[in-house]
C-alpha cells in the first residue's frame, strides 16, 4: 500500500513521541524488527497514525524485543 508523505511523517512523529531517546540505541537487527512490527500496525490502521494508541506502538517494541 502507498502512503502519503504526510502520513509517513505523522507515523514517524508518533513513534518518536512514544519511544523518545530509546529509538537511538537499537542495533541494526532491532531496527529492522521494530520497523516490520510498526509497518504492520500502520497498515492495520490504514495509514492513520492519529488512530494508533501508544499501547499499540509499545506492542511493536515488545515484538522487537522478542526477536
PDBQT receptor file of N, H, CA, C and O in Angstrom, charges set to zero:
ATOM      1  N   UNK A   1       0.845  -1.173   0.000  1.00  0.00    +0.000 N 
ATOM      2  CA  UNK A   1       0.000   0.000   0.000  1.00  0.00    +0.000 C 
ATOM      3  C   UNK A   1       0.895   1.243   0.000  1.00  0.00    +0.000 C 
ATOM      4  O   UNK A   1       1.947   1.267   0.639  1.00  0.00    +0.000 OA
ATOM      5  N   UNK A   2       0.468   2.245  -0.709  1.00  0.00    +0.000 N 
ATOM      6  H   UNK A   2      -0.387   2.225  -1.228  1.00  0.00    +0.000 HD
ATOM      7  CA  UNK A   2       1.211   3.503  -0.780  1.00  0.00    +0.000 C 
ATOM      8  C   UNK A   2       0.636   4.492   0.231  1.00  0.00    +0.000 C 
ATOM      9  O   UNK A   2      -0.578   4.589   0.413  1.00  0.00    +0.000 OA
ATOM     10  N   UNK A   3       1.531   5.214   0.874  1.00  0.00    +0.000 N 
ATOM     11  H   UNK A   3       2.517   5.134   0.727  1.00  0.00    +0.000 HD
ATOM     12  CA  UNK A   3       1.117   6.233   1.844  1.00  0.00    +0.000 C 
ATOM     13  C   UNK A   3       1.696   7.569   1.440  1.00  0.00    +0.000 C 
ATOM     14  O   UNK A   3       2.741   7.639   0.793  1.00  0.00    +0.000 OA
ATOM     15  N   UNK A   4       1.008   8.632   1.828  1.00  0.00    +0.000 N 
ATOM     16  H   UNK A   4       0.160   8.576   2.354  1.00  0.00    +0.000 HD
ATOM     17  CA  UNK A   4       1.486   9.969   1.523  1.00  0.00    +0.000 C 
ATOM     18  C   UNK A   4       2.646  10.327   2.447  1.00  0.00    +0.000 C 
ATOM     19  O   UNK A   4       2.854   9.711   3.492  1.00  0.00    +0.000 OA
ATOM     20  N   UNK A   5       3.381  11.329   2.031  1.00  0.00    +0.000 N 
ATOM     21  H   UNK A   5       3.212  11.830   1.182  1.00  0.00    +0.000 HD
ATOM     22  CA  UNK A   5       4.482  11.814   2.865  1.00  0.00    +0.000 C 
ATOM     23  C   UNK A   5       3.957  12.308   4.212  1.00  0.00    +0.000 C 
ATOM     24  O   UNK A   5       4.611  12.129   5.239  1.00  0.00    +0.000 OA
ATOM     25  N   UNK A   6       2.787  12.923   4.206  1.00  0.00    +0.000 N 
ATOM     26  H   UNK A   6       2.256  13.068   3.371  1.00  0.00    +0.000 HD
ATOM     27  CA  UNK A   6       2.182  13.419   5.449  1.00  0.00    +0.000 C 
ATOM     28  C   UNK A   6       1.843  12.273   6.399  1.00  0.00    +0.000 C 
ATOM     29  O   UNK A   6       2.041  12.383   7.609  1.00  0.00    +0.000 OA
ATOM     30  N   UNK A   7       1.332  11.171   5.846  1.00  0.00    +0.000 N 
ATOM     31  H   UNK A   7       1.171  11.082   4.863  1.00  0.00    +0.000 HD
ATOM     32  CA  UNK A   7       1.010  10.012   6.676  1.00  0.00    +0.000 C 
ATOM     33  C   UNK A   7       2.277   9.422   7.292  1.00  0.00    +0.000 C 
ATOM     34  O   UNK A   7       2.303   9.074   8.472  1.00  0.00    +0.000 OA
ATOM     35  N   UNK A   8       3.314   9.317   6.486  1.00  0.00    +0.000 N 
ATOM     36  H   UNK A   8       3.293   9.599   5.527  1.00  0.00    +0.000 HD
ATOM     37  CA  UNK A   8       4.579   8.759   6.983  1.00  0.00    +0.000 C 
ATOM     38  C   UNK A   8       5.206   9.673   8.035  1.00  0.00    +0.000 C 
ATOM     39  O   UNK A   8       5.740   9.198   9.038  1.00  0.00    +0.000 OA
ATOM     40  N   UNK A   9       5.140  10.968   7.805  1.00  0.00    +0.000 N 
ATOM     41  H   UNK A   9       4.707  11.354   6.990  1.00  0.00    +0.000 HD
ATOM     42  CA  UNK A   9       5.658  11.924   8.786  1.00  0.00    +0.000 C 
ATOM     43  C   UNK A   9       4.891  11.830  10.099  1.00  0.00    +0.000 C 
ATOM     44  O   UNK A   9       5.482  11.902  11.177  1.00  0.00    +0.000 OA
ATOM     45  N   UNK A  10       3.572  11.670  10.006  1.00  0.00    +0.000 N 
ATOM     46  H   UNK A  10       3.092  11.611   9.131  1.00  0.00    +0.000 HD
ATOM     47  CA  UNK A  10       2.749  11.551  11.211  1.00  0.00    +0.000 C 
ATOM     48  C   UNK A  10       3.109  10.294  11.989  1.00  0.00    +0.000 C 
ATOM     49  O   UNK A  10       3.161  10.313  13.219  1.00  0.00    +0.000 OA
ATOM     50  N   UNK A  11       3.359   9.203  11.274  1.00  0.00    +0.000 N 
ATOM     51  H   UNK A  11       3.318   9.187  10.275  1.00  0.00    +0.000 HD
ATOM     52  CA  UNK A  11       3.740   7.959  11.950  1.00  0.00    +0.000 C 
ATOM     53  C   UNK A  11       5.115   8.106  12.593  1.00  0.00    +0.000 C 
ATOM     54  O   UNK A  11       5.322   7.662  13.723  1.00  0.00    +0.000 OA
ATOM     55  N   UNK A  12       6.041   8.716  11.892  1.00  0.00    +0.000 N 
ATOM     56  H   UNK A  12       5.873   9.076  10.974  1.00  0.00    +0.000 HD
ATOM     57  CA  UNK A  12       7.387   8.930  12.445  1.00  0.00    +0.000 C 
ATOM     58  C   UNK A  12       7.325   9.775  13.713  1.00  0.00    +0.000 C 
ATOM     59  O   UNK A  12       7.997   9.477  14.700  1.00  0.00    +0.000 OA
ATOM     60  N   UNK A  13       6.520  10.820  13.679  1.00  0.00    +0.000 N 
ATOM     61  H   UNK A  13       5.974  11.062  12.877  1.00  0.00    +0.000 HD
ATOM     62  CA  UNK A  13       6.375  11.684  14.855  1.00  0.00    +0.000 C 
ATOM     63  C   UNK A  13       5.744  10.929  16.017  1.00  0.00    +0.000 C 
ATOM     64  O   UNK A  13       6.149  11.090  17.168  1.00  0.00    +0.000 OA
ATOM     65  N   UNK A  14       4.751  10.105  15.705  1.00  0.00    +0.000 N 
ATOM     66  H   UNK A  14       4.423   9.974  14.770  1.00  0.00    +0.000 HD
ATOM     67  CA  UNK A  14       4.081   9.307  16.741  1.00  0.00    +0.000 C 
ATOM     68  C   UNK A  14       5.076   8.348  17.392  1.00  0.00    +0.000 C 
ATOM     69  O   UNK A  14       5.142   8.254  18.618  1.00  0.00    +0.000 OA
ATOM     70  N   UNK A  15       5.834   7.650  16.586  1.00  0.00    +0.000 N 
ATOM     71  H   UNK A  15       5.781   7.726  15.590  1.00  0.00    +0.000 HD
ATOM     72  CA  UNK A  15       6.821   6.694  17.096  1.00  0.00    +0.000 C 
ATOM     73  C   UNK A  15       7.861   7.416  17.947  1.00  0.00    +0.000 C 
ATOM     74  O   UNK A  15       8.211   6.945  19.029  1.00  0.00    +0.000 OA
ATOM     75  N   UNK A  16       8.352   8.545  17.471  1.00  0.00    +0.000 N 
ATOM     76  H   UNK A  16       8.068   8.927  16.591  1.00  0.00    +0.000 HD
ATOM     77  CA  UNK A  16       9.355   9.306  18.219  1.00  0.00    +0.000 C 
ATOM     78  C   UNK A  16       8.799   9.794  19.550  1.00  0.00    +0.000 C 
ATOM     79  O   UNK A  16       9.510   9.795  20.555  1.00  0.00    +0.000 OA
ATOM     80  N   UNK A  17       7.543  10.205  19.566  1.00  0.00    +0.000 N 
ATOM     81  H   UNK A  17       6.966  10.204  18.750  1.00  0.00    +0.000 HD
ATOM     82  CA  UNK A  17       6.962  10.694  20.826  1.00  0.00    +0.000 C 
ATOM     83  C   UNK A  17       6.763   9.572  21.828  1.00  0.00    +0.000 C 
ATOM     84  O   UNK A  17       6.852   9.800  23.035  1.00  0.00    +0.000 OA
ATOM     85  N   UNK A  18       6.496   8.367  21.352  1.00  0.00    +0.000 N 
ATOM     86  H   UNK A  18       6.424   8.181  20.372  1.00  0.00    +0.000 HD
ATOM     87  CA  UNK A  18       6.282   7.235  22.251  1.00  0.00    +0.000 C 
ATOM     88  C   UNK A  18       7.614   6.698  22.775  1.00  0.00    +0.000 C 
ATOM     89  O   UNK A  18       7.751   6.447  23.972  1.00  0.00    +0.000 OA
ATOM     90  N   UNK A  19       8.584   6.521  21.900  1.00  0.00    +0.000 N 
ATOM     91  H   UNK A  19       8.473   6.725  20.927  1.00  0.00    +0.000 HD
ATOM     92  CA  UNK A  19       9.845   5.883  22.295  1.00  0.00    +0.000 C 
ATOM     93  C   UNK A  19      10.903   6.854  22.796  1.00  0.00    +0.000 C 
ATOM     94  O   UNK A  19      11.787   6.463  23.558  1.00  0.00    +0.000 OA
ATOM     95  N   UNK A  20      10.827   8.093  22.388  1.00  0.00    +0.000 N 
ATOM     96  H   UNK A  20      10.109   8.411  21.769  1.00  0.00    +0.000 HD
ATOM     97  CA  UNK A  20      11.827   9.066  22.816  1.00  0.00    +0.000 C 
ATOM     98  C   UNK A  20      13.233   8.649  22.402  1.00  0.00    +0.000 C 
ATOM     99  O   UNK A  20      13.449   8.154  21.296  1.00  0.00    +0.000 OA
ATOM    100  N   UNK A  21      14.169   8.855  23.295  1.00  0.00    +0.000 N 
ATOM    101  H   UNK A  21      13.993   9.258  24.193  1.00  0.00    +0.000 HD
ATOM    102  CA  UNK A  21      15.588   8.581  23.013  1.00  0.00    +0.000 C 
ATOM    103  C   UNK A  21      15.907   7.097  22.840  1.00  0.00    +0.000 C 
ATOM    104  O   UNK A  21      16.936   6.753  22.259  1.00  0.00    +0.000 OA
ATOM    105  N   UNK A  22      15.047   6.223  23.330  1.00  0.00    +0.000 N 
ATOM    106  H   UNK A  22      14.210   6.503  23.801  1.00  0.00    +0.000 HD
ATOM    107  CA  UNK A  22      15.293   4.774  23.214  1.00  0.00    +0.000 C 
ATOM    108  C   UNK A  22      15.530   4.362  21.767  1.00  0.00    +0.000 C 
ATOM    109  O   UNK A  22      16.297   3.440  21.486  1.00  0.00    +0.000 OA
ATOM    110  N   UNK A  23      14.870   5.048  20.870  1.00  0.00    +0.000 N 
ATOM    111  H   UNK A  23      14.248   5.796  21.098  1.00  0.00    +0.000 HD
ATOM    112  CA  UNK A  23      14.939   4.692  19.452  1.00  0.00    +0.000 C 
ATOM    113  C   UNK A  23      16.361   4.841  18.898  1.00  0.00    +0.000 C 
ATOM    114  O   UNK A  23      16.701   4.220  17.891  1.00  0.00    +0.000 OA
ATOM    115  N   UNK A  24      17.181   5.653  19.543  1.00  0.00    +0.000 N 
ATOM    116  H   UNK A  24      16.905   6.158  20.361  1.00  0.00    +0.000 HD
ATOM    117  CA  UNK A  24      18.538   5.913  19.052  1.00  0.00    +0.000 C 
ATOM    118  C   UNK A  24      19.548   4.850  19.443  1.00  0.00    +0.000 C 
ATOM    119  O   UNK A  24      20.699   4.910  19.012  1.00  0.00    +0.000 OA
ATOM    120  N   UNK A  25      19.145   3.880  20.247  1.00  0.00    +0.000 N 
ATOM    121  H   UNK A  25      18.209   3.831  20.597  1.00  0.00    +0.000 HD
ATOM    122  CA  UNK A  25      20.108   2.911  20.781  1.00  0.00    +0.000 C 
ATOM    123  C   UNK A  25      19.816   1.479  20.354  1.00  0.00    +0.000 C 
ATOM    124  O   UNK A  25      20.135   0.535  21.075  1.00  0.00    +0.000 OA
ATOM    125  N   UNK A  26      19.214   1.321  19.192  1.00  0.00    +0.000 N 
ATOM    126  H   UNK A  26      18.955   2.088  18.606  1.00  0.00    +0.000 HD
ATOM    127  CA  UNK A  26      18.879  -0.003  18.690  1.00  0.00    +0.000 C 
ATOM    128  C   UNK A  26      19.965  -0.521  17.760  1.00  0.00    +0.000 C 
ATOM    129  O   UNK A  26      20.618   0.247  17.053  1.00  0.00    +0.000 OA
ATOM    130  N   UNK A  27      20.146  -1.829  17.772  1.00  0.00    +0.000 N 
ATOM    131  H   UNK A  27      19.616  -2.453  18.345  1.00  0.00    +0.000 HD
ATOM    132  CA  UNK A  27      21.052  -2.442  16.797  1.00  0.00    +0.000 C 
ATOM    133  C   UNK A  27      20.353  -2.471  15.438  1.00  0.00    +0.000 C 
ATOM    134  O   UNK A  27      19.155  -2.205  15.343  1.00  0.00    +0.000 OA
ATOM    135  N   UNK A  28      21.089  -2.787  14.417  1.00  0.00    +0.000 N 
ATOM    136  H   UNK A  28      22.062  -3.004  14.494  1.00  0.00    +0.000 HD
ATOM    137  CA  UNK A  28      20.516  -2.864  13.073  1.00  0.00    +0.000 C 
ATOM    138  C   UNK A  28      19.399  -3.917  13.018  1.00  0.00    +0.000 C 
ATOM    139  O   UNK A  28      18.356  -3.693  12.404  1.00  0.00    +0.000 OA
ATOM    140  N   UNK A  29      19.625  -5.051  13.658  1.00  0.00    +0.000 N 
ATOM    141  H   UNK A  29      20.472  -5.233  14.158  1.00  0.00    +0.000 HD
ATOM    142  CA  UNK A  29      18.610  -6.103  13.690  1.00  0.00    +0.000 C 
ATOM    143  C   UNK A  29      17.358  -5.669  14.431  1.00  0.00    +0.000 C 
ATOM    144  O   UNK A  29      16.242  -5.964  14.003  1.00  0.00    +0.000 OA
ATOM    145  N   UNK A  30      17.543  -4.970  15.538  1.00  0.00    +0.000 N 
ATOM    146  H   UNK A  30      18.450  -4.731  15.885  1.00  0.00    +0.000 HD
ATOM    147  CA  UNK A  30      16.400  -4.462  16.292  1.00  0.00    +0.000 C 
ATOM    148  C   UNK A  30      15.623  -3.437  15.478  1.00  0.00    +0.000 C 
ATOM    149  O   UNK A  30      14.392  -3.431  15.490  1.00  0.00    +0.000 OA
ATOM    150  N   UNK A  31      16.342  -2.568  14.770  1.00  0.00    +0.000 N 
ATOM    151  H   UNK A  31      17.342  -2.572  14.759  1.00  0.00    +0.000 HD
ATOM    152  CA  UNK A  31      15.680  -1.571  13.924  1.00  0.00    +0.000 C 
ATOM    153  C   UNK A  31      14.806  -2.250  12.877  1.00  0.00    +0.000 C 
ATOM    154  O   UNK A  31      13.664  -1.846  12.655  1.00  0.00    +0.000 OA
ATOM    155  N   UNK A  32      15.346  -3.282  12.237  1.00  0.00    +0.000 N 
ATOM    156  H   UNK A  32      16.273  -3.610  12.418  1.00  0.00    +0.000 HD
ATOM    157  CA  UNK A  32      14.592  -3.999  11.213  1.00  0.00    +0.000 C 
ATOM    158  C   UNK A  32      13.357  -4.682  11.780  1.00  0.00    +0.000 C 
ATOM    159  O   UNK A  32      12.282  -4.634  11.182  1.00  0.00    +0.000 OA
ATOM    160  N   UNK A  33      13.515  -5.312  12.923  1.00  0.00    +0.000 N 
ATOM    161  H   UNK A  33      14.389  -5.351  13.408  1.00  0.00    +0.000 HD
ATOM    162  CA  UNK A  33      12.404  -5.994  13.570  1.00  0.00    +0.000 C 
ATOM    163  C   UNK A  33      11.328  -5.006  14.002  1.00  0.00    +0.000 C 
ATOM    164  O   UNK A  33      10.138  -5.258  13.814  1.00  0.00    +0.000 OA
ATOM    165  N   UNK A  34      11.743  -3.880  14.581  1.00  0.00    +0.000 N 
ATOM    166  H   UNK A  34      12.710  -3.674  14.734  1.00  0.00    +0.000 HD
ATOM    167  CA  UNK A  34      10.795  -2.858  15.013  1.00  0.00    +0.000 C 
ATOM    168  C   UNK A  34      10.079  -2.257  13.807  1.00  0.00    +0.000 C 
ATOM    169  O   UNK A  34       8.864  -2.061  13.839  1.00  0.00    +0.000 OA
ATOM    170  N   UNK A  35      10.818  -1.967  12.757  1.00  0.00    +0.000 N 
ATOM    171  H   UNK A  35      11.805  -2.126  12.731  1.00  0.00    +0.000 HD
ATOM    172  CA  UNK A  35      10.197  -1.405  11.559  1.00  0.00    +0.000 C 
ATOM    173  C   UNK A  35       9.136  -2.348  11.003  1.00  0.00    +0.000 C 
ATOM    174  O   UNK A  35       8.046  -1.913  10.633  1.00  0.00    +0.000 OA
ATOM    175  N   UNK A  36       9.454  -3.627  10.946  1.00  0.00    +0.000 N 
ATOM    176  H   UNK A  36      10.339  -3.980  11.247  1.00  0.00    +0.000 HD
ATOM    177  CA  UNK A  36       8.500  -4.612  10.445  1.00  0.00    +0.000 C 
ATOM    178  C   UNK A  36       7.223  -4.610  11.294  1.00  0.00    +0.000 C 
ATOM    179  O   UNK A  36       6.117  -4.598  10.755  1.00  0.00    +0.000 OA
ATOM    180  N   UNK A  37       7.380  -4.623  12.615  1.00  0.00    +0.000 N 
ATOM    181  H   UNK A  37       8.279  -4.633  13.053  1.00  0.00    +0.000 HD
ATOM    182  CA  UNK A  37       6.227  -4.621  13.514  1.00  0.00    +0.000 C 
ATOM    183  C   UNK A  37       5.421  -3.331  13.377  1.00  0.00    +0.000 C 
ATOM    184  O   UNK A  37       4.190  -3.361  13.400  1.00  0.00    +0.000 OA
ATOM    185  N   UNK A  38       6.112  -2.200  13.236  1.00  0.00    +0.000 N 
ATOM    186  H   UNK A  38       7.112  -2.176  13.217  1.00  0.00    +0.000 HD
ATOM    187  CA  UNK A  38       5.406  -0.917  13.107  1.00  0.00    +0.000 C 
ATOM    188  C   UNK A  38       4.664  -0.792  11.779  1.00  0.00    +0.000 C 
ATOM    189  O   UNK A  38       3.586  -0.200  11.726  1.00  0.00    +0.000 OA
ATOM    190  N   UNK A  39       5.228  -1.342  10.715  1.00  0.00    +0.000 N 
ATOM    191  H   UNK A  39       6.103  -1.823  10.758  1.00  0.00    +0.000 HD
ATOM    192  CA  UNK A  39       4.550  -1.320   9.418  1.00  0.00    +0.000 C 
ATOM    193  C   UNK A  39       3.230  -2.091   9.518  1.00  0.00    +0.000 C 
ATOM    194  O   UNK A  39       2.213  -1.659   8.977  1.00  0.00    +0.000 OA
ATOM    195  N   UNK A  40       3.252  -3.229  10.210  1.00  0.00    +0.000 N 
ATOM    196  H   UNK A  40       4.078  -3.580  10.650  1.00  0.00    +0.000 HD
ATOM    197  CA  UNK A  40       2.016  -3.995  10.389  1.00  0.00    +0.000 C 
ATOM    198  C   UNK A  40       0.971  -3.180  11.139  1.00  0.00    +0.000 C 
ATOM    199  O   UNK A  40      -0.206  -3.186  10.776  1.00  0.00    +0.000 OA
ATOM    200  N   UNK A  41       1.401  -2.478  12.185  1.00  0.00    +0.000 N 
ATOM    201  H   UNK A  41       2.356  -2.473  12.480  1.00  0.00    +0.000 HD
ATOM    202  CA  UNK A  41       0.481  -1.626  12.949  1.00  0.00    +0.000 C 
ATOM    203  C   UNK A  41      -0.075  -0.528  12.036  1.00  0.00    +0.000 C 
ATOM    204  O   UNK A  41      -1.284  -0.295  12.010  1.00  0.00    +0.000 OA
ATOM    205  N   UNK A  42       0.791   0.133  11.300  1.00  0.00    +0.000 N 
ATOM    206  H   UNK A  42       1.772  -0.057  11.320  1.00  0.00    +0.000 HD
ATOM    207  CA  UNK A  42       0.406   1.226  10.411  1.00  0.00    +0.000 C 
ATOM    208  C   UNK A  42      -0.606   0.747   9.372  1.00  0.00    +0.000 C 
ATOM    209  O   UNK A  42      -1.592   1.429   9.091  1.00  0.00    +0.000 OA
ATOM    210  N   UNK A  43      -0.353  -0.423   8.809  1.00  0.00    +0.000 N 
ATOM    211  H   UNK A  43       0.448  -0.977   9.037  1.00  0.00    +0.000 HD
ATOM    212  CA  UNK A  43      -1.252  -0.962   7.790  1.00  0.00    +0.000 C 
ATOM    213  C   UNK A  43      -2.612  -1.332   8.386  1.00  0.00    +0.000 C 
ATOM    214  O   UNK A  43      -3.642  -1.121   7.746  1.00  0.00    +0.000 OA
ATOM    215  N   UNK A  44      -2.626  -1.877   9.596  1.00  0.00    +0.000 N 
ATOM    216  H   UNK A  44      -1.789  -2.048  10.116  1.00  0.00    +0.000 HD
ATOM    217  CA  UNK A  44      -3.907  -2.213  10.244  1.00  0.00    +0.000 C 
ATOM    218  C   UNK A  44      -4.780  -0.983  10.451  1.00  0.00    +0.000 C 
ATOM    219  O   UNK A  44      -6.006  -1.079  10.489  1.00  0.00    +0.000 OA
ATOM    220  N   UNK A  45      -4.136   0.175  10.584  1.00  0.00    +0.000 N 
ATOM    221  H   UNK A  45      -3.139   0.253  10.553  1.00  0.00    +0.000 HD
ATOM    222  CA  UNK A  45      -4.852   1.428  10.795  1.00  0.00    +0.000 C 
ATOM    223  C   UNK A  45      -4.956   2.250   9.512  1.00  0.00    +0.000 C 
ATOM    224  O   UNK A  45      -5.245   3.446   9.555  1.00  0.00    +0.000 OA
ATOM    225  N   UNK A  46      -4.720   1.602   8.374  1.00  0.00    +0.000 N 
ATOM    226  H   UNK A  46      -4.485   0.630   8.340  1.00  0.00    +0.000 HD
ATOM    227  CA  UNK A  46      -4.848   2.250   7.054  1.00  0.00    +0.000 C 
ATOM    228  C   UNK A  46      -4.068   3.553   6.942  1.00  0.00    +0.000 C 
ATOM    229  O   UNK A  46      -4.523   4.505   6.307  1.00  0.00    +0.000 OA
ATOM    230  N   UNK A  47      -2.889   3.592   7.561  1.00  0.00    +0.000 N 
ATOM    231  H   UNK A  47      -2.519   2.819   8.077  1.00  0.00    +0.000 HD
ATOM    232  CA  UNK A  47      -2.025   4.768   7.439  1.00  0.00    +0.000 C 
ATOM    233  C   UNK A  47      -2.465   5.954   8.266  1.00  0.00    +0.000 C 
ATOM    234  O   UNK A  47      -1.964   7.061   8.065  1.00  0.00    +0.000 OA
ATOM    235  N   UNK A  48      -3.383   5.757   9.188  1.00  0.00    +0.000 N 
ATOM    236  H   UNK A  48      -3.789   4.859   9.352  1.00  0.00    +0.000 HD
ATOM    237  CA  UNK A  48      -3.895   6.851  10.018  1.00  0.00    +0.000 C 
ATOM    238  C   UNK A  48      -3.218   6.813  11.396  1.00  0.00    +0.000 C 
ATOM    239  O   UNK A  48      -3.754   6.234  12.342  1.00  0.00    +0.000 OA
ATOM    240  N   UNK A  49      -2.058   7.423  11.496  1.00  0.00    +0.000 N 
ATOM    241  H   UNK A  49      -1.623   7.893  10.728  1.00  0.00    +0.000 HD
ATOM    242  CA  UNK A  49      -1.265   7.381  12.726  1.00  0.00    +0.000 C 
ATOM    243  C   UNK A  49      -2.026   7.935  13.926  1.00  0.00    +0.000 C 
ATOM    244  O   UNK A  49      -1.825   7.478  15.051  1.00  0.00    +0.000 OA
ATOM    245  N   UNK A  50      -2.894   8.909  13.697  1.00  0.00    +0.000 N 
ATOM    246  H   UNK A  50      -3.057   9.281  12.783  1.00  0.00    +0.000 HD
ATOM    247  CA  UNK A  50      -3.622   9.516  14.813  1.00  0.00    +0.000 C 
ATOM    248  C   UNK A  50      -4.583   8.527  15.477  1.00  0.00    +0.000 C 
ATOM    249  O   UNK A  50      -5.025   8.756  16.603  1.00  0.00    +0.000 OA
ATOM    250  N   UNK A  51      -4.908   7.435  14.792  1.00  0.00    +0.000 N 
ATOM    251  H   UNK A  51      -4.549   7.249  13.877  1.00  0.00    +0.000 HD
ATOM    252  CA  UNK A  51      -5.803   6.424  15.356  1.00  0.00    +0.000 C 
ATOM    253  C   UNK A  51      -5.062   5.308  16.079  1.00  0.00    +0.000 C 
ATOM    254  O   UNK A  51      -5.693   4.397  16.615  1.00  0.00    +0.000 OA
ATOM    255  N   UNK A  52      -3.754   5.362  16.102  1.00  0.00    +0.000 N 
ATOM    256  H   UNK A  52      -3.241   6.101  15.666  1.00  0.00    +0.000 HD
ATOM    257  CA  UNK A  52      -2.963   4.300  16.721  1.00  0.00    +0.000 C 
ATOM    258  C   UNK A  52      -2.669   4.678  18.171  1.00  0.00    +0.000 C 
ATOM    259  O   UNK A  52      -2.016   5.688  18.431  1.00  0.00    +0.000 OA
ATOM    260  N   UNK A  53      -3.150   3.866  19.116  1.00  0.00    +0.000 N 
ATOM    261  H   UNK A  53      -3.681   3.045  18.905  1.00  0.00    +0.000 HD
ATOM    262  CA  UNK A  53      -2.868   4.176  20.519  1.00  0.00    +0.000 C 
ATOM    263  C   UNK A  53      -1.398   3.910  20.857  1.00  0.00    +0.000 C 
ATOM    264  O   UNK A  53      -0.752   3.059  20.246  1.00  0.00    +0.000 OA
ATOM    265  N   UNK A  54      -0.892   4.643  21.826  1.00  0.00    +0.000 N 
ATOM    266  H   UNK A  54      -1.416   5.335  22.322  1.00  0.00    +0.000 HD
ATOM    267  CA  UNK A  54       0.501   4.460  22.254  1.00  0.00    +0.000 C 
ATOM    268  C   UNK A  54       0.772   3.013  22.652  1.00  0.00    +0.000 C 
ATOM    269  O   UNK A  54       1.867   2.499  22.421  1.00  0.00    +0.000 OA
ATOM    270  N   UNK A  55      -0.211   2.360  23.244  1.00  0.00    +0.000 N 
ATOM    271  H   UNK A  55      -1.100   2.777  23.432  1.00  0.00    +0.000 HD
ATOM    272  CA  UNK A  55      -0.032   0.969  23.683  1.00  0.00    +0.000 C 
ATOM    273  C   UNK A  55       0.251   0.042  22.507  1.00  0.00    +0.000 C 
ATOM    274  O   UNK A  55       0.984  -0.937  22.647  1.00  0.00    +0.000 OA
ATOM    275  N   UNK A  56      -0.320   0.345  21.366  1.00  0.00    +0.000 N 
ATOM    276  H   UNK A  56      -0.916   1.141  21.253  1.00  0.00    +0.000 HD
ATOM    277  CA  UNK A  56      -0.061  -0.484  20.192  1.00  0.00    +0.000 C 
ATOM    278  C   UNK A  56       1.346  -0.237  19.653  1.00  0.00    +0.000 C 
ATOM    279  O   UNK A  56       1.984  -1.157  19.142  1.00  0.00    +0.000 OA
ATOM    280  N   UNK A  57       1.826   0.986  19.763  1.00  0.00    +0.000 N 
ATOM    281  H   UNK A  57       1.307   1.734  20.178  1.00  0.00    +0.000 HD
ATOM    282  CA  UNK A  57       3.213   1.289  19.389  1.00  0.00    +0.000 C 
ATOM    283  C   UNK A  57       4.156   0.529  20.322  1.00  0.00    +0.000 C 
ATOM    284  O   UNK A  57       5.135  -0.065  19.870  1.00  0.00    +0.000 OA
ATOM    285  N   UNK A  58       3.861   0.548  21.631  1.00  0.00    +0.000 N 
ATOM    286  H   UNK A  58       3.066   1.031  21.999  1.00  0.00    +0.000 HD
ATOM    287  CA  UNK A  58       4.673  -0.210  22.589  1.00  0.00    +0.000 C 
ATOM    288  C   UNK A  58       4.612  -1.704  22.303  1.00  0.00    +0.000 C 
ATOM    289  O   UNK A  58       5.585  -2.423  22.532  1.00  0.00    +0.000 OA
ATOM    290  N   UNK A  59       3.480  -2.170  21.808  1.00  0.00    +0.000 N 
ATOM    291  H   UNK A  59       2.690  -1.587  21.622  1.00  0.00    +0.000 HD
ATOM    292  CA  UNK A  59       3.368  -3.580  21.430  1.00  0.00    +0.000 C 
ATOM    293  C   UNK A  59       4.369  -3.952  20.355  1.00  0.00    +0.000 C 
ATOM    294  O   UNK A  59       4.925  -5.050  20.374  1.00  0.00    +0.000 OA
ATOM    295  N   UNK A  60       4.602  -3.044  19.415  1.00  0.00    +0.000 N 
ATOM    296  H   UNK A  60       4.150  -2.152  19.400  1.00  0.00    +0.000 HD
ATOM    297  CA  UNK A  60       5.610  -3.281  18.377  1.00  0.00    +0.000 C 
ATOM    298  C   UNK A  60       6.999  -3.382  19.004  1.00  0.00    +0.000 C 
ATOM    299  O   UNK A  60       7.832  -4.170  18.556  1.00  0.00    +0.000 OA
ATOM    300  N   UNK A  61       7.246  -2.582  20.042  1.00  0.00    +0.000 N 
ATOM    301  H   UNK A  61       6.569  -1.942  20.406  1.00  0.00    +0.000 HD
ATOM    302  CA  UNK A  61       8.532  -2.647  20.753  1.00  0.00    +0.000 C 
ATOM    303  C   UNK A  61       8.698  -4.027  21.410  1.00  0.00    +0.000 C 
ATOM    304  O   UNK A  61       9.778  -4.616  21.364  1.00  0.00    +0.000 OA
ATOM    305  N   UNK A  62       7.634  -4.527  22.011  1.00  0.00    +0.000 N 
ATOM    306  H   UNK A  62       6.757  -4.049  22.048  1.00  0.00    +0.000 HD
ATOM    307  CA  UNK A  62       7.676  -5.835  22.668  1.00  0.00    +0.000 C 
ATOM    308  C   UNK A  62       7.945  -6.934  21.645  1.00  0.00    +0.000 C 
ATOM    309  O   UNK A  62       8.706  -7.863  21.913  1.00  0.00    +0.000 OA
ATOM    310  N   UNK A  63       7.319  -6.829  20.470  1.00  0.00    +0.000 N 
ATOM    311  H   UNK A  63       6.700  -6.074  20.251  1.00  0.00    +0.000 HD
ATOM    312  CA  UNK A  63       7.578  -7.786  19.395  1.00  0.00    +0.000 C 
ATOM    313  C   UNK A  63       9.057  -7.735  19.012  1.00  0.00    +0.000 C 
ATOM    314  O   UNK A  63       9.695  -8.774  18.843  1.00  0.00    +0.000 OA
ATOM    315  N   UNK A  64       9.598  -6.522  18.875  1.00  0.00    +0.000 N 
ATOM    316  H   UNK A  64       9.080  -5.678  19.013  1.00  0.00    +0.000 HD
ATOM    317  CA  UNK A  64      11.007  -6.363  18.516  1.00  0.00    +0.000 C 
ATOM    318  C   UNK A  64      11.899  -7.031  19.548  1.00  0.00    +0.000 C 
ATOM    319  O   UNK A  64      12.858  -7.716  19.192  1.00  0.00    +0.000 OA
ATOM    320  N   UNK A  65      11.589  -6.838  20.824  1.00  0.00    +0.000 N 
ATOM    321  H   UNK A  65      10.810  -6.281  21.113  1.00  0.00    +0.000 HD
ATOM    322  CA  UNK A  65      12.409  -7.421  21.875  1.00  0.00    +0.000 C 
ATOM    323  C   UNK A  65      12.358  -8.941  21.871  1.00  0.00    +0.000 C 
ATOM    324  O   UNK A  65      13.320  -9.596  22.272  1.00  0.00    +0.000 OA
ATOM    325  N   UNK A  66      11.253  -9.502  21.426  1.00  0.00    +0.000 N 
ATOM    326  H   UNK A  66      10.471  -8.970  21.100  1.00  0.00    +0.000 HD
ATOM    327  CA  UNK A  66      11.087 -10.956  21.408  1.00  0.00    +0.000 C 
ATOM    328  C   UNK A  66      11.973 -11.621  20.353  1.00  0.00    +0.000 C 
ATOM    329  O   UNK A  66      12.291 -12.806  20.455  1.00  0.00    +0.000 OA
ATOM    330  N   UNK A  67      12.365 -10.850  19.343  1.00  0.00    +0.000 N 
ATOM    331  H   UNK A  67      12.106  -9.888  19.260  1.00  0.00    +0.000 HD
ATOM    332  CA  UNK A  67      13.182 -11.417  18.275  1.00  0.00    +0.000 C 
ATOM    333  C   UNK A  67      14.525 -10.842  18.347  1.00  0.00    +0.000 C 
ATOM    334  O   UNK A  67      15.386 -11.181  17.535  1.00  0.00    +0.000 OA
TER     335      UNK A  67
